[in-house]
Amino acid sequence: MAERSVVETRDLTKTYGDGAEVVALAGVNLAIRRGEFVAIVGPSGSGKSTLLNMLGALDRPTRGEVIIDGSPLTKVKDLDRFRSQMVGFVFQTHNLIPTLNARENVEVPMYEGTLSAGKRRERASGLLHMVGLGDRQEALPNQLSGGQRQRVAIARALANNPAIVLADEPTGNLDSKTTGEILELLNALNREQGTTLIVVTHNAQVARAARRVIALRDGQVLRDLPVTSAFESDLIDFKNSSLGQAILHGNGLPGDLAACAPALRQLLERM
């Protein structure tokens, strides 16, 4: 029997405004299996962040349903507790508490649970070792680099062993080298720990790291494809663009582009 989806949306719709209505999501239907690494992409205003907020129980839909690990959010009585136990969050700006050290920041989500202080400390320490910061546990956020702070944020997101981890532009403030390091960490968590990751991103490097890409436009799912097929689809879109057609037919290309046009033409002709 097929494994039950860990995240499912049914006709998920979100509108804003009392007068001129703005539709942020328009009937989105998704099913994400346990252990998937999914990137959600799309232009600004496409509904990416709104969808992430719905999945994380940070906002309520106008219509439709979000189901997390078999539990419809409309039937959950204590959303704050449910969120803390079932969903881990990683934000672009880290959101670490500046007066707490790295280990104490990781412990914060565990305060509402049943673990003793010693067990919380032990788990936080273990998670920091897992993300490569075992020797920086006592450091305050302002004593850590941007990449290290994001590693603390990832460890914190895993504190309660959530069903899903949601990341909103997790590499948005990082340089390309540090972005690569964070992506390696996320990939390792997904492969080795089976962590279900859902990442909103504008960054093609981040999207390529995922196993599945969901493209949104105007609040609707434009494409939902395995990552290889997704980028093949992008190449098809490029082939049909005016520049793609110019490359294929060799029309009016500037010198630098004309020099590499044969290789590009060969790639586009396969699409």
Summary of the structure (lengths in Angstrom):
residues: 271
radius of gyration: 21.0
end to end distance: 35.7
largest distance: 70.3
contacts: 837
relative contact order: 0.15
helix: 44%
strand: 24%
